[in-house]
Amino acid sequence: MEYAIVRLAERPELLEAAAEWFHNAWGISREAYRESMEASLTGGPVPQWYLALEGGRIIGGLGVIENDFHERKDLAPNVCAVYVEPDRRDRGVAGEMLEQVCADMDRRGISTLYLLTDHTSFYERYGWEFFCLALGEGERVPSRLYVHKM
């Protein structure tokens, strides 16, 4: 399986397809994704969106936004919406995306990233450390908040 990880700002023609893909993956409105993705094209370090492309197919993606809808607004920016298509999982795509995003953010002057998840061991494989529990918007049970320092 050959794929490439691209920053949406380098491939803005993929914005509509990316907004649709993330909407289908997470059920959050296309417009919310489109708005953040359009902001990523302005050149600032955050937000940013990344896609794993296999040929013309989006097989994975993630974003970097200020806050991933949790109570700890002081912990920013956040990696969000990490997703790999089910038929492309267990092949290292998510890990490679995470590594590339961390390196890219470091080049942009951001040396600490946060990530909210319900996973309990996945992110540790890629250098992330459990930081604290945090309550997501509209949730009653806290999720795990991880930190990655470059």
Rosetta blueprint (number, residue, H / E / L):
1 M L
2 E L
3 Y L
4 A E
5 I E
6 V E
7 R E
8 L H
9 A H
10 E H
11 R L
12 P H
13 E H
14 L H
15 L H
16 E H
17 A H
18 A H
19 A H
20 E H
21 W H
22 F H
23 H H
24 N H
25 A H
26 W H
27 G L
28 I L
29 S L
30 R H
31 E H
32 A H
33 Y H
34 R H
35 E H
36 S H
37 M H
38 E H
39 A H
40 S H
41 L L
42 T L
43 G L
44 G L
45 P L
46 V L
47 P L
48 Q E
49 W E
50 Y E
51 L E
52 A E
53 L E
54 E E
55 G L
56 G L
57 R E
58 I E
59 I E
60 G E
61 G E
62 L E
63 G E
64 V E
65 I E
66 E L
67 N L
68 D L
69 F L
70 H E
71 E L
72 R L
73 K L
74 D L
75 L L
76 A L
77 P L
78 N E
79 V E
80 C E
81 A E
82 V E
83 Y E
84 V E
85 E L
86 P H
87 D H
88 R H
89 R L
90 D L
91 R L
92 G L
93 V H
94 A H
95 G H
96 E H
97 M H
98 L H
99 E H
100 Q H
101 V H
102 C H
103 A H
104 D H
105 M H
106 D H
107 R H
108 R L
109 G L
110 I L
111 S L
112 T E
113 L E
114 Y E
115 L E
116 L E
117 T E
118 D L
119 H L
120 T L
121 S L
122 F L
123 Y H
124 E H
125 R H
126 Y H
127 G L
128 W L
129 E E
130 F E
131 F E
132 C E
133 L E
134 A E
135 L L
136 G E
137 E L
138 G L
139 E L
140 R L
141 V L
142 P L
143 S E
144 R E
145 L E
146 Y E
147 V E
148 H E
149 K E
150 M L
